[in-house]
Amino acid sequence: MVGFKPVDVPPTAAVKFIGAGTAACIADLVTFPLDTAKVRLQIQGENQSLTSNMKSVKYNGVFGTITTMVKTEGPRSLYNGLVAGLQRQMSFASVRIGLYDSVKQFYTKGAEHAGIGSRLLAGCTTGAMAVAFAQPTDVVKVRFQAQANINGGNRRYQGTVHAYKTIAKEEGVRGLWRGTTPNITRNAIVNCTELVTYDLIKDAILRSNLMTDNLPCHFTSAFGAGFCTTVIASPVDVVKTRYMNSAHGQYTSALNCALTMLTKEGPTAFYKGFMPSFLRLGSWNVVMFVTYEQLKRALMMARCSWESPL
């Protein structure tokens, strides 16, 4: 990212890779209930539900959804799919965030200033690469978050490993890559908006000398990036969630899923769960980027101390 002074030791690619994955896991731990609420709101209104019990449950708003889930399923339901979520972040964020600077330098051929085109290309590239690695973990995470366990009802999956095995057995290995196309589209949009917006806001703040490269600057840049990302990516995110969570054969493609939503529920369906999406993405970005910036510096200080102990 931008903002390092000439006297600072720039973080290596390995430091960024490890730091991004670790920071993303920490951000997921903090914001996971909001993500689960977002998924429940996004799938609400589908004709076919995973369990008959879910049809009687009405989710209304972010905190209403969280309250309903706690009352009907218990507090642990807010963390359904957490293991898969952490697996996803460790493999996904490490690539899409940790490799962003390296890919950006590749496109700029090492030039000091990166244009908007190079930043967008880097965001698209690392976003697509990340999906290739992490798609199965994303599918399992969404399935867990969507399933309800009301009054002791049967759960679709009993554990993370069971979910991977069941999906592969019932839907084939391709089932683990269900929704890859909308996910690549979503993550190209999210990655470009999130990383490029953060990069640009932070760059503008530092060039204007409004703040120094410290926590307030990171917080402001991350919050702005979270809002912009939610506005732009929500429609694709809803389609991705619906398609990943759908029963086998319910939709013929992601486009069919989008058209079905449009004709049966109207255009507002594409912004279902917008508030939890914003609360989650805004808070996730703040926690992730602030943690990431601090981890990079801490890891580089540890590396320098290890290489020069005296």
Secondary structure, 3 states (H helix, E strand, C coil): CCCCCCCCCCCCHHHHHHHHHHHHHHHHHHHHHHHHHHHHHHHCCCCCCCCHHHHHCCCCCHHHHHHHHHHHHCHHHHHCCHHHHHHHHHHHHHHHCCCHHHHHHHHHCCCCCCCHHHHHHHHHHHHHHHHHHHHHHHHHHHHHHHCCCCCCCCCCCCCHHHHHHHHHHHHCHHHHHCCHHHHHHHHHHHHHHHHHHHHHHHHHHHHCCCCCCCHHHHHHHHHHHHHHHHHHHHHHHHHHHHHHHCCCCCCCCHHHHHHHHHHHHCHHHHHCCHHHHHHHHHHHHHHHHHHHHHHHHHHHHHHHHHHCCC
